[in-house]
């Protein structure tokens, strides 16, 4: 028998080995009492128990084999378990204390065996000192290894957390869209941080209104992310579903207090973090772990709060932009014509598409304005900039165009007056001491700049685009616009057009070819001091005129020249209707329904009136010519099967011809026009006839209030009572007074033909 200290240590370890399970139980009991942090969840407790068993077996086996301090190795999984403790947020001091407590229990067990193995006090004392030295060196060694592994893991996790926070700043909030922003948060967190992530926003936040009392905790599921599709339990609430948040639930507490909550169940650990931005709670994000249901530690909670805080700012920006964009879209659509006005000069189809979320709502517009004499005005324009202010400016310009069109100004003169309107608006904007561009707007792009309407965005002037004025000449207040104004005359079959810095229109001829109309460029609106020039062109029936804004031509994958070529190619294709042609054009040139710039498109197919629908009389400047004029009108209306309008027409013609002869200058001409009647419902208005009297004089007739004993001054009042509409338009030489008769008269006036 070996009587040395090392021999006695080996014999003590051999004697204690049969009771290793009892020793393991003692160590576990000690650790449960002294370091409960290692037993907070089943997975951590299982790892701690395995570690105790392997350390006990390793120490007893090494001592029995006579290994020295340098040869006594810790279990192979010791370093890996230290890393796992670090990942779970267990402090390193807890790990070191557990090692010392465990080795103390083992040492006590070995020392208790010594009196049974020898009665030599000196040998027992030497063995005790030997065991103390061995245990101290062993604990120091495994402690050093554990600390190194622990610190490496902590450094790695710190870098990972910083990387995840940085990635959240890069990946969350890439678009001003609520659904996309919240989904980016869910996808990011589901990759490394949690197995299941759901994002719920208050329904009042999504809809942009103050919550009512009953909607305090009414949530809408806006996003959901999982580590692996099908690997996580399917949430009971689907995306875009509304659900209530019960009082007292973790989500309700998070919404009410603005503080996060965490809880651990048997199969899942969950963090509930409020999404708060600018002092307002927008909703909650839930992070759950079920693959490895370890509890979330304090650092996990801080990380989740940091990610949620960054995401909440992005969500708040998206909500604000979405609501501002919805307001601008509502304003834009309210300012655009809901349906094109009924007129007989041309068949028209129109489209407006707002820009995508990055650009925002713009100021593009179109309009169809019925004019006297079987004519129609076709308008397309583009206000610089985006947002509510651009939409509001568009509405003001559209109203100005309609007002100017009502006085029948030629296209070039109308654009001159519209230019003055823009200059005044620019001056008002420049004088505003605190201009607010409004949410969702972006800096205006002045005409003549590389981004201005009618320019090729830095590509230089292409076909159909203006070279523009001096690039430094931007309108005051950064307000400007481009516009194309066309007037089509169905009697003459001709169209007069003028443009202010706008893209050239395209015409499809009856032979199937398509060309750009060559129009003088004209400066963009808002520069002032430069003239506009109108051009007349034949536009026979069977042709097609296309007006549009530059957003239609400038796509993500092509330049203006390619856009114009594609447009001509699409326009010459046969189409079932103009509406179908509009859809085909948009689908071909704009592959997505969210273009990068807003788009206005107007297609017009002209209708011409033949000689059988127009009657003209040249009248002598003599009052005796009034009676033959009345008789000729009556005969013509009979030929058109409009005898019911004869009485009103004769009265109107008598008054207008008499005024032209008395106050105007020769030559005097009377014209009756029978416009084509568009498809109308059975209970729609009656057929109409247009009466026009032209002379070379410049005096404009106007309504006046005739006094009781005045002999004249009631003629135009009679015309106004009998006609549905009437007015005066100027020509290069002279004027035309016109009236539209439908047999019903204007609203609010009695039918003077009743009982006759």
Long-range contacts (C-beta under 8 A, 24 or more apart in sequence): 3-118, 3-120, 3-123, 5-123, 5-126, 5-127, 5-130, 6-66, 6-130, 7-66, 8-114, 8-117, 8-118, 8-123, 8-127, 9-63, 9-66, 9-110, 9-127, 9-130, 9-131, 9-134, 10-63, 10-64, 10-65, 10-66, 11-117, 12-63, 12-110, 12-113, 12-114, 12-117, 12-127, 13-59, 13-60, 13-61, 13-63, 13-64, 13-110, 14-64, 15-113, 15-116, 15-117, 16-60, 16-109, 16-110, 16-113, 17-60, 17-61, 17-64, 19-109, 20-56, 20-57, 20-60, 23-56, 23-60, 23-105, 23-106, 23-109, 24-52, 24-53, 24-56, 26-105, 26-109, 27-52, 27-56, 27-101, 27-102, 27-105, 27-106, 28-52, 30-101, 30-102, 30-104, 30-105, 31-98, 31-101, 31-102, 34-97, 34-101, 35-94, 35-97, 35-98, 35-101, 37-90, 37-91, 37-94, 38-90, 38-94, 38-98, 40-295, 41-264, 41-293, 41-294, 41-295, 43-292, 43-293, 43-294, 44-88, 44-90, 44-294, 47-81, 47-84, 48-98, 50-77, 50-81, 51-75, 51-77, 51-78, 51-81, 52-102, 54-78, 55-102, 55-142, 56-102, 56-106, 59-103, 59-106, 59-138, 60-106, 63-110, 63-134, 68-134, 69-133, 69-134, 69-137, 69-138, 69-141, 72-134, 72-137, 72-138, 72-141, 74-138, 74-141, 74-142, 74-145, 78-142, 78-145, 78-146, 79-145, 79-146, 79-149, 80-149, 82-145, 82-146, 82-147, 82-149, 82-150, 82-153, 83-149, 83-150, 83-152, 83-153, 85-150, 86-149, 86-150, 86-151, 86-153, 86-154, 86-157, 87-153, 87-157, 88-294, 88-295, 88-297, 89-297, 89-298, 89-299, 89-300, 92-146, 92-147, 92-150, 92-151, 95-146, 95-150, 96-143, 96-146, 96-147, 99-139, 99-142, 99-143, 99-146, 100-139, 103-135, 103-138, 103-139, 104-135, 106-135, 107-131, 107-132, 107-135, 157-299, 160-192, 161-299, 161-303, 164-188, 164-192, 164-193, 164-303, 164-307, 165-303, 165-306, 165-307, 165-310, 168-306, 168-307, 168-310, 168-311, 169-310, 172-307, 172-310, 172-311, 172-314, 173-310, 173-311, 173-313, 173-314, 173-315, 173-317, 173-318, 175-318, 175-357, 175-358, 176-317, 176-318, 176-321, 176-322, 176-325, 176-357, 176-358, 176-440, 177-318, 177-322, 177-357, 178-206, 178-222, 178-315, 178-318, 178-319, 178-322, 179-222, 179-223, 180-318, 181-311, 181-314, 181-315, 181-318, 182-222, 182-223, 182-311, 182-315, 183-222, 183-223, 183-225, 184-311, 185-223, 185-225, 185-285, 185-307, 185-308, 185-311, 185-315, 186-223, 186-224, 186-225, 186-285, 187-225, 188-225, 188-307, 189-225, 189-285, 189-287, 189-304, 189-307, 190-225, 190-226, 190-227, 191-227, 193-287, 193-300, 193-303, 193-304, 193-307, 194-227, 194-271, 194-287, 194-288, 194-289, 195-226, 195-227, 195-231, 195-232, 195-288, 195-289, 195-290, 195-291, 196-224, 196-225, 196-226, 196-227, 196-232, 196-233, 196-235, 196-286, 196-287, 196-288, 196-290, 197-223, 197-224, 197-225, 197-226, 197-285, 197-286, 197-287, 197-288, 198-223, 198-224, 198-225, 198-235, 198-237, 198-285, 198-286, 199-223, 199-224, 199-275, 199-283, 199-284, 199-285, 199-286, 200-237, 200-243, 200-245, 200-251, 200-283, 200-284, 200-285, 200-286, 201-275, 201-282, 201-283, 201-315, 202-255, 202-281, 202-282, 202-283, 203-242, 205-282, 205-283, 205-319, 206-319, 208-319, 208-322, 208-323, 208-326, 217-244, 217-245, 217-246, 217-247, 217-251, 217-252, 217-255, 218-242, 218-243, 218-244, 218-245, 219-243, 219-244, 219-245, 219-251, 219-283, 219-284, 222-283, 227-291, 231-291, 232-288, 232-290, 233-290, 251-284, 251-286, 254-284, 255-281, 255-283, 255-284, 260-301, 260-304, 260-305, 262-295, 262-296, 262-301, 264-293, 264-295, 264-296, 265-293, 266-293, 267-293, 268-293, 269-293, 269-294, 269-295, 269-296, 270-296, 271-296, 271-300, 271-301, 271-304, 273-301, 273-304, 273-305, 273-308, 274-308, 275-308, 275-311, 275-312, 275-315, 276-309, 276-312, 277-309, 277-312, 277-313, 277-315, 277-316, 278-316, 280-316, 282-312, 282-315, 282-316, 282-319, 283-315, 285-311, 320-439, 321-357, 321-360, 321-439, 321-440, 323-439, 324-387, 324-388, 324-438, 324-439, 324-440, 325-357, 325-360, 325-361, 325-440, 327-388, 328-360, 328-361, 328-387, 328-388, 328-391, 328-438, 328-440, 329-354, 329-361, 331-361, 331-388, 331-391, 331-392, 331-395, 332-361, 332-391, 332-394, 335-365, 335-391, 335-392, 335-394, 335-395, 335-398, 336-365, 336-366, 336-398, 337-366, 337-367, 337-368, 340-368, 341-368, 341-369, 341-370, 342-370, 342-678, 343-368, 343-370, 343-376, 343-678, 344-374, 344-490, 344-607, 344-675, 344-676, 344-677, 344-678, 345-370, 345-374, 345-375, 345-376, 345-488, 345-489, 345-490, 345-606, 345-607, 345-675, 346-376, 346-378, 346-488, 346-490, 346-604, 346-605, 346-606, 346-607, 347-578, 347-604, 347-605, 347-607, 348-376, 348-378, 348-578, 348-602, 348-603, 348-604, 348-605, 349-577, 349-578, 349-579, 349-581, 349-582, 349-602, 349-603, 350-582, 350-600, 350-601, 350-602, 350-603, 351-582, 351-583, 351-586, 351-599, 351-600, 351-601, 352-598, 352-599, 352-600, 352-601, 353-551, 353-586, 353-590, 353-593, 353-594, 353-595, 353-598, 353-599, 354-594, 354-598, 355-386, 355-551, 355-594, 355-595, 355-596, 355-597, 355-598, 356-594, 356-595, 356-596, 357-594, 358-596, 359-386, 359-442, 359-596, 359-597, 359-598, 360-386, 360-387, 360-440, 360-441, 360-442, 361-386, 361-387, 361-388, 361-390, 361-391, 361-440, 361-598, 362-386, 362-390, 362-391, 362-551, 362-597, 362-598, 363-390, 363-391, 363-393, 363-394, 363-481, 363-598, 364-394, 364-549, 364-551, 364-598, 364-599, 364-600, 365-394, 365-397, 365-398, 365-600, 366-547, 366-600, 366-601, 366-602, 367-398, 367-401, 367-402, 368-602, 369-401, 369-402, 369-405, 371-405, 371-408, 371-487, 371-729, 372-408, 372-690, 372-692, 372-725, 372-727, 372-729, 372-736, 372-738, 372-740, 373-489, 373-491, 373-673, 373-690, 373-692, 373-729, 373-736, 373-738, 374-489, 374-490, 374-491, 374-609, 374-673, 374-675, 374-690, 375-487, 375-488, 375-489, 375-490, 376-487, 376-488, 376-490, 376-604, 377-405, 377-485, 377-486, 377-487, 378-485, 378-486, 378-487, 378-488, 378-545, 378-547, 378-602, 378-604, 379-483, 379-484, 379-485, 379-486, 379-547, 379-602, 380-483, 380-484, 380-502, 380-547, 380-548, 380-549, 380-600, 380-602, 381-481, 381-482, 381-483, 381-484, 381-502, 381-549, 381-600, 382-453, 382-454, 382-481, 382-482, 382-483, 382-502, 382-549, 382-550, 382-551, 382-600, 383-453, 383-479, 383-480, 383-481, 384-444, 384-445, 384-446, 384-447, 384-452, 384-453, 384-478, 384-479, 384-480, 384-481, 385-437, 385-441, 385-442, 385-443, 385-444, 385-445, 385-478, 385-479, 386-440, 386-441, 386-442, 386-598, 387-437, 387-438, 387-439, 387-440, 387-441, 387-442, 388-438, 388-439, 388-440, 388-441, 389-437, 389-438, 389-441, 390-441, 390-444, 393-425, 393-479, 393-481, 394-481, 396-421, 396-425, 397-421, 397-422, 397-481, 397-483, 397-525, 401-483, 401-485, 406-727, 407-727, 407-729, 408-727, 408-728, 408-729, 408-730, 409-730, 410-487, 410-496, 410-498, 410-534, 411-485, 411-486, 411-487, 411-496, 411-497, 411-498, 411-532, 411-534, 412-498, 412-531, 412-532, 412-533, 412-534, 414-485, 414-498, 415-483, 415-485, 415-498, 415-499, 415-500, 415-522, 415-525, 415-532, 416-531, 416-532, 418-483, 418-500, 418-525, 419-500, 419-523, 419-525, 419-526, 419-527, 419-528, 419-532, 420-528, 422-475, 422-479, 422-480, 422-481, 422-525, 422-526, 423-475, 423-476, 423-526, 423-528, 425-477, 425-479, 426-475, 426-476, 426-477, 426-478, 426-479, 426-480, 426-526, 427-476, 427-477, 428-477, 429-476, 429-477, 429-478, 429-479, 430-476, 430-477, 431-477, 432-477, 435-477, 443-478, 444-478, 444-479, 444-480, 446-474, 446-475, 446-478, 446-480, 447-474, 447-475, 447-480, 447-481, 447-482, 447-501, 447-523, 447-524, 447-525, 447-526, 447-527, 448-472, 448-473, 448-474, 448-524, 449-474, 452-480, 452-501, 452-524, 453-480, 453-481, 453-482, 453-501, 453-502, 453-524, 453-549, 453-550, 454-482, 454-501, 454-502, 454-503, 454-524, 454-550, 455-550, 456-554, 456-559, 456-560, 457-554, 459-559, 459-560, 462-559, 462-560, 462-561, 462-564, 463-504, 463-516, 463-560, 463-561, 463-564, 464-503, 464-504, 464-516, 464-553, 464-560, 464-564, 465-503, 465-504, 465-550, 465-560, 466-501, 466-502, 466-521, 466-522, 466-523, 466-524, 467-521, 468-501, 468-523, 468-524, 469-523, 469-524, 469-527, 469-530, 473-527, 475-524, 475-525, 475-526, 475-527, 476-526, 479-526, 480-524, 480-525, 480-526, 480-527, 481-524, 481-525, 481-526, 482-524, 482-525, 482-549, 483-525, 484-547, 486-545, 486-547, 488-539, 488-545, 488-604, 488-606, 490-606, 490-607, 490-608, 490-609, 490-675, 490-676, 491-608, 491-609, 491-614, 491-673, 493-538, 493-539, 493-540, 493-541, 493-606, 493-608, 494-536, 494-537, 494-538, 494-539, 495-536, 495-537, 495-538, 495-539, 495-545, 495-606, 496-534, 496-535, 496-536, 497-534, 497-535, 497-536, 497-537, 498-522, 498-532, 498-533, 498-534, 498-535, 499-532, 500-524, 500-525, 500-532, 501-525, 502-549, 503-548, 503-549, 503-550, 503-553, 505-545, 505-546, 505-547, 505-548, 506-545, 506-546, 506-564, 506-567, 506-568, 506-571, 507-537, 507-539, 507-543, 507-544, 507-545, 507-546, 508-543, 508-544, 508-545, 508-546, 508-571, 508-572, 509-543, 510-540, 510-542, 510-543, 512-572, 513-572, 514-568, 514-571, 514-572, 515-568, 516-564, 539-606, 540-606, 540-608, 541-606, 541-607, 541-608, 542-605, 543-605, 543-606, 544-571, 544-581, 544-603, 544-604, 544-605, 545-603, 545-604, 545-605, 545-606, 546-571, 546-585, 546-601, 546-602, 546-603, 546-604, 547-601, 547-602, 547-603, 547-604, 548-599, 548-600, 548-601, 548-602, 549-597, 549-598, 549-599, 549-600, 549-601, 550-597, 551-595, 551-596, 551-597, 551-598, 551-599, 551-600, 552-585, 552-586, 552-589, 552-590, 552-595, 552-599, 552-600, 552-601, 553-589, 554-596, 554-597, 555-589, 555-590, 555-591, 555-595, 555-596, 556-596, 563-589, 578-603, 578-605, 607-676, 609-673, 609-674, 609-675, 609-676, 613-673, 613-674, 613-675, 613-676, 614-671, 614-672, 614-673, 614-674, 615-671, 615-672, 616-669, 616-670, 616-671, 616-672, 617-669, 617-670, 617-671, 618-667, 618-668, 618-669, 619-657, 619-660, 619-661, 619-668, 619-669, 619-670, 620-668, 621-661, 621-665, 621-666, 621-667, 621-668, 622-661, 623-658, 623-661, 623-662, 625-657, 625-661, 625-668, 626-654, 626-657, 626-658, 626-661, 629-653, 629-654, 629-657, 629-670, 630-654, 632-670, 633-670, 633-672, 633-691, 636-672, 637-672, 637-689, 640-674, 640-689, 642-674, 642-687, 642-689, 644-686, 644-743, 645-689, 645-741, 645-742, 645-743, 647-753, 647-756, 648-722, 648-723, 648-741, 648-743, 648-745, 648-752, 648-753, 649-689, 649-691, 649-741, 651-718, 651-719, 651-722, 652-691, 652-718, 652-719, 652-722, 652-723, 652-739, 652-741, 653-691, 653-693, 655-715, 655-716, 655-718, 655-719, 656-691, 656-693, 656-719, 656-737, 656-739, 657-693, 658-715, 659-693, 659-701, 659-715, 659-716, 659-737, 660-693, 660-694, 660-695, 660-697, 660-737, 663-697, 663-699, 663-701, 664-695, 664-696, 664-697, 664-699, 664-734, 664-735, 665-695, 665-696, 665-697, 665-734, 666-695, 666-696, 667-695, 667-696, 668-693, 668-694, 668-695, 669-693, 669-694, 669-695, 685-742, 685-744, 686-742, 686-743, 686-744, 687-742, 688-724, 688-740, 688-741, 688-742, 689-740, 689-741, 690-738, 690-739, 690-740, 690-741, 691-738, 691-739, 691-740, 691-741, 692-736, 692-737, 692-738, 693-736, 693-737, 693-738, 694-731, 694-734, 694-735, 694-736, 694-737, 695-734, 695-735, 696-733, 696-734, 697-734, 697-735, 698-734, 698-735, 699-735, 700-728, 700-735, 701-728, 701-737, 718-752, 720-746, 720-749, 721-745, 721-746, 721-749, 721-750, 721-752, 722-752
